[in-house]
Amino acid sequence: QVQLAESGGGLVQPGGSLRLSCAASGSIFSINTMGWYRQAPGKERELVARITSRGSTNYADSVRGRFTISRDNAKRTVYLQMNSLRPEDTAVYYCNADVNTPSTYLNAWGQGTQVTVSA
């Protein structure tokens, strides 16, 4: 079993900042790509940013230059620093990871953390 636990969501005013964290735990041999996705009400889940085990990153056009993804491999944790937040960033943010366990590969999801950007 593999678990992803997100934290750091909340309510913030436009222009503000938040930092999300996601820690992986369980029967893990190694973790490949880790990422953040989001889903706003009435919309499909979309990629926000992802990072490989070697640190290569890619971002959605809508967040590039405002959000920064990073990871600590020793802590099995991925972070999302969100600056200059806008109301359209309001969504449930989900952590995702490609995990190698001792016996198999799996793609894991966290339960999500709410981010609300509002005055």
N, C-alpha and C positions, 0 to 999 in steps of 0.2 A: 504494500500500500504506500502511496505517495500523497502527501497533503501539501497544499499551497495556502498559506495564511497571509491575507492582505491586511494592511493597516494604513492609517494616515488620511483617510477621506474626511469630508466634512463640508461645512458651509463657509464660503469665502466671498468677499466682495470683488467685483470686477477690477482687474489690475493686480489682484493679490496673488499669493503663491501658496502652494501645498506640496508636500513631499509624500509620495506613496512608497510603501515598502511591501515586499512579498518574500516570505521565507519558506523554503522548501524543506520538508522533513519526511522521514520514512526510510524505506528500503531503497536507497539510491546508490548507484555505482558512479554515475556521472550525469551531468546536465549539459545538454547542447544549447540550443537557442532558448532564450527566455524573452518574454514580451509582455506588453500591455495592450489590451483591447478595451473598447468602450461601447456601450449601448445606451443610446438615448431613447426616451419613450417614443414608441411608434416607428423606430428606425432599426435597421439591421446592425448587428455587432460589426465593428470595424477595427482594423489595426491602428494603433496609435504609434507604437515604436517597438523595436525588438533589437536584441543584442546577442551576438554569438558568444561562444565560450572564449574566443580570442579577443572579443571586444569590438568587433565590427558592428556598426549600428545602421539602422535605417528608420525613417520617420514618415508619418503621413504628412502630406503637404500642409495640411491645416495647422499642424503643431510645430513644424520645423522652425527652429530659431527661438521658440518659446519653451519647449520641453526638452529635457535631457534625461536619457536613460543610462543607467550604469549598473554594475553588478559587483558583488564581492563573492568570488568563487569559494573562498574558504568558509564563508558563512552561508553559502547556498542562497543568497539573497539578491534580489533585483530591486532597483529603485527607479522612481520616476519623479524627477524634479519638475514641477509645473509652475512657470512664471507667466506674468501678464495674462492671467486667466480671463476668459470671456464667458458671457452667459451661454454661448453655444458649446462650451466645453462641459456643460452639465450633463452628467451621464453616470451610469454604474460602470466602474472600471474593474476589469478582470485581469488577473495575472495568468500567464500561460507558460508552460515549460515542456520541452522535449527531454524526457528523462530516460536514461538507461538504468534499469534495475539489474540485479545479479542474474535475472532469468529472462528478461524481455525488455522491449522498448514500449513506452507509452507517452501519450500526450495528455498532460494534466492541466486542469483549470482550477482556479480559486473560486470562492463563492461570491466575490465581488465586493467593492466598497463604493459607497455613494459619494460623488463629488457634485456639489451644488454651488454654482456661481451666480450670486444675486445680490442686488443692493438692498 
